[in-house]
């Protein structure tokens, strides 16, 4: 029991929820997930040189359509085919110039492997615990949807468009 208490004190993400996370933002500073209580959250691992990269445009439209009810957080990652080789500054410039992205973007991380970022470890563990298909990230633009209470409710495969009927239905709670 003491071991569990010590672990929870030093590693709250092992036992908490998404609101326990503060991640580095692409432009500096932090993205504090506790600020998103009461909103749905769509977490997406992104890459600038992927066949799925045009999804940035759809994600931005979704973000604007549901502003106030949904926040999208992009996590650039170079785990698949070296498709996100740039620095945080390069990625931010690309997203702004090519897709006019205004939703929050985290600093570049790893979404799988030995150096997996804790938020993606948590997402994978949650997906497994809830028996949701797609807990392990298989490619760029995999999407994790959390409800207004910070609970993981759906995982969408990388090629599932952000405006696909199943994504919209999950966002709208249908």
C-alpha positions, 0 to 999 in steps of 0.5 A: 500500500505504501508503494502505491501511495508513493507512486501516486504522489510522484507519478499522478498520471499513473492513477489520475485522469487527463486533467493531471497532465501539463505538457510542453506547448509548441510555442513554449509554456505549458498546455494545462489539460485541467483548463479543458474541464467541461469540454470534449478533448480530441488528442491527435498525433500529427506529422507534417510530411504524411499522407494524412497531413491534409487532416490538419484542415479538417481538424481546424474546421472541427475546432472552429465549428465546436469552439467552446465545446471541443478542444483539439490538441495536436501532438507532433511526433516523428515515430512513423517513417520520419514524417515529422523531422522538423523542430518545434519552430519548423512545425509551428510555422508549417501548421500556421502557413499551410493550414492556419492551425489555431488549436493548441499544439504540443511540443514534439513528443514520442507516441510509442516505444521506450520513450513514449510520452506519459500522456500517450502511455495513459491514453493507451492504458485507458483504451486497453482498460475500456477495451477500445480498439486502437489504444496503441498508436499505429500511425500519424493522425490517430485520434483519442476523444475524451468526454467533458469529464476527461474520460476516454470515450473513443479512439479513431484510426489514423485514416478516419477523417476528423469530419467522419460521421462516427467522429461527429456522432461521438463529439455530439454525443449521439 
